Amino acid sequence: MNNKEGNNKRSGSRPNSSRPSSNKPKPAMAKRAQGPKKEKPTRTSGKKIEAATTDKVEKKPNQAPKRPKVADEIRLNKYIANSGACSRRDADIYIQSGNVKVNGIPVTEMGYMVKPGDVVNFDGATLTPERKEYILLNKPKNFTTALDEGQEYRNVLELVKGSTTAKIGAVGRMDKNTTGLLLFTNDTDMIRKFTLPNQKSSKIYQVSLDKNLKFEDLEKMSKGLVLDGHRVHIEEVTYIENEAKSEIGIKLKSANVKVVRNIFEHFSYDVLRIDRVAFAGLTKKNLPRGNWRFLTEQEIINLKNV
């Protein structure tokens, strides 16, 4: 009896425990099945987020529309600077203060682009800026940059006459006996840059002396010297290969040819001729004496970054 009762209890307990256990997973499965359903709102919200993000991207052009780029358009401050009225920095101040008009309308927007045909009025005057021109000349003898030496020596501007209608000027000075590279431009910023005493660009000159340069004098020059109270740093001074010892190559940053002459005169040498063979990276290659050419875009960029 005990065994039967025990068997009955065990057998009875199996169906009783199996039935509820078989029923319990069903709601559990239902709950697991509902799990993904609950994620649907998450997906929907994700789509909403994506849609909102898409909307934001689509709204950006409406909030800050970009003007189609027009050929030869130029920033307003650069347009003003090119006219010679003032520097770009000062032009920005005039623009912000409302003293600049484009086609009769005051413009205070920084970075405003001026299109060809626009009329720019700066502080009450209409501007007519010139295109920047850069011309390199291989200057011959008996031409000078000075305008007050009478009619005996002609001005270097005669050699580049007809090259441009822009009002160009020579960068630095050259006397009648000095030959070689001479830059012309109407870019006042560049002219100012290459006439400053602390400029960083190098120039190379070939100097012809009345007698051979002593080696000890060459060594003294290479260490630099003081002229008229100013320290002159000479980057390099050497004898020219396969030439007489009176033919000297000298490299320094000064664009003032007079400084080159004074260096050798300081050591009691008479300078017969000075020829500038390199100017801030520009050379006389394919440029015969008396000829000129326009600088390339890359050469202009290089000069501005020197």
C-alpha positions as CSV (number, residue, x, y, z in Angstrom):
1,M,0.0,0.0,0.0
2,N,2.7,2.2,0.9
3,N,4.4,1.5,-2.4
4,K,1.2,2.0,-4.3
5,E,0.4,5.2,-2.4
6,G,3.9,6.3,-3.0
7,N,3.7,5.4,-6.6
8,N,0.4,7.2,-6.8
9,K,1.8,10.2,-5.2
10,R,4.7,10.2,-7.5
11,S,2.6,9.4,-10.5
12,G,0.0,11.9,-9.3
13,S,2.6,14.6,-8.8
14,R,4.0,14.2,-12.3
15,P,0.8,15.0,-14.2
16,N,0.0,17.8,-11.7
17,S,3.5,19.3,-12.0
18,S,3.8,18.7,-15.7
19,R,0.5,20.4,-16.6
20,P,1.3,23.6,-15.0
21,S,4.9,23.4,-16.2
22,S,3.6,22.8,-19.8
23,N,1.2,25.8,-19.5
24,K,3.7,28.2,-17.9
25,P,6.1,28.3,-21.0
26,K,3.2,29.4,-23.2
27,P,2.8,32.8,-21.6
28,A,6.6,33.0,-21.3
29,M,6.8,32.3,-25.0
30,A,4.2,34.9,-25.6
31,K,6.2,37.4,-23.6
32,R,9.3,36.6,-25.6
33,A,7.2,36.9,-28.8
34,Q,6.1,40.3,-27.6
35,G,9.7,41.3,-27.1
36,P,10.3,42.1,-30.7
37,K,6.9,43.8,-30.9
38,K,8.0,46.2,-28.2
39,E,11.1,47.0,-30.3
40,K,8.9,48.2,-33.2
41,P,8.3,51.5,-31.5
42,T,12.1,51.7,-31.1
43,R,12.5,51.1,-34.8
44,T,9.8,53.6,-35.6
45,S,11.5,56.2,-33.3
46,G,14.8,55.4,-35.0
47,K,13.1,56.2,-38.3
48,K,11.8,59.3,-36.9
49,I,15.3,60.3,-35.7
50,E,16.7,59.4,-39.2
51,A,13.9,61.4,-40.8
52,A,14.6,64.3,-38.4
53,T,18.3,64.1,-39.3
54,T,17.4,64.0,-43.0
55,D,15.2,67.0,-42.5
56,K,18.0,68.9,-40.8
57,V,20.4,68.2,-43.7
58,E,17.7,69.3,-46.1
59,K,17.1,72.5,-44.1
60,K,20.8,73.6,-44.1
61,P,20.8,74.9,-47.6
62,N,17.6,76.8,-46.9
63,Q,19.1,78.4,-43.8
64,A,22.4,79.4,-45.4
65,P,22.0,79.2,-49.2
66,K,25.3,79.2,-51.1
67,R,25.7,81.6,-54.0
68,P,26.6,80.0,-57.2
69,K,30.3,80.9,-58.0
70,V,30.7,83.5,-60.7
71,A,33.8,83.7,-62.8
72,D,36.2,86.5,-61.8
73,E,34.2,87.4,-58.7
74,I,36.3,88.7,-55.8
75,R,36.0,89.4,-52.1
76,L,34.8,93.0,-51.4
77,N,37.8,93.7,-49.1
78,K,40.3,92.5,-51.7
79,Y,38.5,94.6,-54.4
80,I,38.9,97.7,-52.2
81,A,42.6,96.9,-51.5
82,N,43.3,96.3,-55.2
83,S,42.0,99.8,-55.9
84,G,44.7,101.2,-53.7
85,A,42.2,102.8,-51.3
86,C,43.5,101.0,-48.2
87,S,44.6,97.6,-47.0
88,R,42.3,94.6,-46.7
89,R,42.2,94.9,-42.9
90,D,41.2,98.6,-43.1
91,A,38.7,97.7,-45.8
92,D,37.0,95.3,-43.3
93,I,36.6,98.2,-40.9
94,Y,35.0,100.4,-43.6
95,I,32.7,97.6,-44.6
96,Q,31.5,96.9,-41.0
97,S,30.9,100.6,-40.5
98,G,28.6,100.7,-43.5
99,N,30.7,103.1,-45.6
100,V,30.8,100.7,-48.6
101,K,28.1,100.3,-51.1
102,V,27.7,97.8,-53.9
103,N,25.3,98.9,-56.7
104,G,24.0,101.6,-54.4
105,I,23.2,99.3,-51.5
106,P,25.3,99.4,-48.3
107,V,27.1,96.1,-47.6
108,T,28.2,95.2,-44.1
109,E,28.6,91.4,-44.8
110,M,32.1,90.2,-44.3
111,G,33.2,88.0,-47.2
112,Y,30.8,89.6,-49.6
113,M,31.7,88.7,-53.2
114,V,31.8,91.3,-55.9
115,K,30.9,90.2,-59.4
116,P,32.1,91.7,-62.7
117,G,30.0,94.7,-63.5
118,D,29.2,95.6,-59.9
119,V,29.7,99.2,-59.0
120,V,31.5,99.7,-55.6
121,N,31.4,102.9,-53.8
122,F,33.9,103.4,-51.1
123,D,33.5,106.3,-48.6
124,G,31.7,108.4,-51.3
125,A,34.0,107.5,-54.2
126,T,33.5,104.9,-57.0
127,L,36.4,102.5,-57.2
128,T,38.0,101.2,-60.4
129,P,40.6,98.6,-59.2
130,E,43.2,97.3,-61.7
131,R,44.1,93.7,-62.3
132,K,47.4,92.9,-60.6
133,E,50.3,92.6,-63.1
134,Y,53.7,91.1,-62.4
135,I,56.5,91.5,-65.1
136,L,60.1,90.3,-64.9
137,L,62.7,92.2,-66.9
138,N,66.3,91.3,-67.7
139,K,67.6,94.8,-67.6
140,P,70.5,95.9,-69.9
141,K,73.0,98.7,-69.2
142,N,72.3,102.4,-69.7
143,F,68.8,102.2,-68.3
144,T,67.9,103.5,-64.9
145,T,65.0,103.4,-62.5
146,A,65.5,107.0,-61.5
147,L,63.4,109.8,-63.1
148,D,65.8,112.7,-62.5
149,E,69.0,111.8,-64.3
150,G,68.2,113.9,-67.4
151,Q,67.9,112.6,-70.9
152,E,71.3,110.9,-71.2
153,Y,70.0,107.6,-69.7
154,R,66.6,106.2,-70.5
155,N,64.1,104.9,-67.9
156,V,63.5,101.2,-67.5
157,L,59.8,101.7,-68.1
158,E,60.6,102.1,-71.8
159,L,61.6,98.5,-71.9
160,V,58.3,97.2,-70.7
161,K,56.2,99.8,-72.5
162,G,53.1,98.2,-74.1
163,S,53.2,95.2,-71.8
164,T,50.2,96.3,-69.8
165,T,47.9,99.3,-69.4
166,A,48.2,99.0,-65.6
167,K,50.2,101.6,-63.7
168,I,53.3,99.5,-62.8
169,G,56.5,100.5,-61.0
170,A,59.9,98.9,-60.5
171,V,60.6,96.9,-57.3
172,G,63.7,98.5,-55.9
173,R,66.3,100.7,-57.7
174,M,68.9,100.0,-60.3
175,D,71.5,102.5,-61.7
176,K,72.6,102.6,-65.3
177,N,75.6,100.1,-64.8
178,T,73.6,97.5,-63.0
179,T,72.0,94.7,-65.1
180,G,69.9,91.7,-64.4
181,L,66.5,90.9,-63.0
182,L,64.1,93.7,-62.2
183,L,60.5,93.1,-61.2
184,F,57.6,95.5,-62.1
185,T,54.1,95.4,-60.6
186,N,51.2,97.5,-59.6
187,D,50.8,95.5,-56.4
188,T,51.8,98.1,-53.8
189,D,51.8,95.4,-51.0
190,M,54.5,93.5,-52.9
191,I,56.6,96.6,-53.7
192,R,56.5,97.5,-50.0
193,K,57.4,93.9,-49.0
194,F,60.5,93.7,-51.1
195,T,61.8,97.2,-50.0
196,L,61.6,96.5,-46.3
197,P,65.0,96.0,-44.6
198,N,63.9,92.9,-42.8
199,Q,62.7,91.0,-45.9
200,K,63.4,87.2,-46.0
201,S,63.9,86.6,-49.7
202,S,67.4,86.0,-51.1
203,K,69.0,87.7,-54.1
204,I,72.2,86.6,-56.0
205,Y,74.5,89.0,-57.7
206,Q,77.5,88.5,-59.9
207,V,80.0,91.3,-59.3
208,S,82.9,92.3,-61.5
209,L,85.8,94.0,-59.6
210,D,88.7,96.1,-60.8
211,K,91.1,93.6,-59.3
212,N,91.2,90.1,-57.8
213,L,89.5,89.7,-54.5
214,K,91.9,88.6,-51.8
215,F,90.9,85.3,-50.0
216,E,91.2,87.0,-46.6
217,D,88.8,89.7,-47.7
218,L,86.4,87.1,-49.0
219,E,86.5,85.4,-45.6
220,K,85.9,88.7,-43.8
221,M,82.9,89.3,-46.0
222,S,81.4,85.9,-45.3
223,K,81.3,86.8,-41.6
224,G,79.3,90.0,-42.3
225,L,80.1,93.6,-41.7
226,V,78.7,96.9,-40.5
227,L,77.9,99.6,-43.0
228,D,76.7,103.0,-42.0
229,G,75.8,101.7,-38.6
230,H,73.8,98.7,-39.9
231,R,74.8,95.1,-39.7
232,V,74.9,93.5,-43.2
233,H,74.5,89.7,-43.2
234,I,75.9,88.0,-46.2
235,E,74.6,84.5,-46.8
236,E,77.3,83.4,-49.2
237,V,80.2,84.9,-51.1
238,T,82.4,82.9,-53.5
239,Y,84.6,83.0,-56.5
240,I,82.8,82.1,-59.7
241,E,84.0,78.9,-61.1
242,N,86.2,79.0,-64.3
243,E,86.3,82.8,-64.0
244,A,89.0,85.3,-62.9
245,K,89.2,86.0,-59.1
246,S,87.7,89.4,-59.9
247,E,84.4,87.8,-60.7
248,I,82.5,87.2,-57.5
249,G,79.1,85.7,-56.6
250,I,77.4,87.1,-53.5
251,K,74.1,86.1,-52.0
252,L,72.2,88.3,-49.5
253,K,68.6,89.4,-48.7
254,S,68.9,93.0,-49.5
255,A,67.3,94.2,-52.8
256,N,69.2,97.4,-52.6
257,V,72.0,97.2,-55.2
258,K,73.8,100.1,-53.5
259,V,74.4,97.8,-50.5
260,V,76.2,95.3,-52.8
261,R,78.5,98.0,-54.1
262,N,79.2,99.4,-50.7
263,I,80.3,96.0,-49.4
264,F,83.2,95.8,-51.9
265,E,84.1,99.4,-51.7
266,H,84.4,98.9,-47.9
267,F,87.4,96.6,-48.7
268,S,88.8,99.1,-51.2
269,Y,87.6,97.4,-54.4
270,D,86.1,99.3,-57.3
271,V,82.9,97.7,-58.7
272,L,82.8,97.7,-62.5
273,R,79.6,95.8,-63.0
274,I,76.8,94.2,-61.0
275,D,74.4,91.7,-62.5
276,R,71.4,90.4,-60.5
277,V,71.1,86.7,-61.6
278,A,68.4,85.6,-59.1
279,F,65.6,87.5,-57.3
280,A,63.5,85.7,-54.6
281,G,63.6,82.4,-56.5
282,L,63.2,84.0,-60.0
283,T,66.1,83.4,-62.5
284,K,67.2,84.7,-65.9
285,K,66.5,81.3,-67.5
286,N,65.1,81.8,-71.1
287,L,65.0,85.5,-70.6
288,P,67.6,87.2,-72.8
289,R,69.0,90.7,-71.9
290,G,66.5,93.4,-72.6
291,N,63.5,91.1,-72.7
292,W,60.6,90.8,-70.3
293,R,57.9,88.2,-69.5
294,F,54.8,87.9,-67.2
295,L,55.2,85.8,-64.1
296,T,53.3,82.5,-63.9
297,E,50.6,82.0,-61.3
298,Q,52.8,79.7,-59.3
299,E,55.7,82.3,-59.3
300,I,53.3,84.9,-58.0
301,I,52.2,82.6,-55.2
302,N,55.8,81.9,-54.4
303,L,56.7,85.6,-54.2
304,K,53.7,86.3,-51.9
305,N,54.8,83.4,-49.6
306,V,58.5,84.3,-49.4
